Amino acid sequence: MKKKVKKIKHKTKKSLAKRVVILGSGAIKRKRSHRSHCASAKTTKQKRKARKSVLFNEAQYKITAYLIHSNNKK
């Protein structure tokens, strides 16, 4: 007779879950950094590019999906 081994339920990393959005396709979207202060020291191009959000690359996706327990596949 085999004993059932209980799997540990991992908690979602809430700090990360609040910063990212899972799209319908399964991709994970985040905001760009360097927007909080010292805007006068940045070029217009830097500020314009920082306004847009960006998708995680494959390496970041694997880590992030594990931490927020995404069942969606890319």
Beta strands, then each sheet from edge to edge (+ up, - down):
strand 1: 20-22
strand 2: 28-31
strand 3: 53-55
sheet 1: 1+ 2- 3+
end
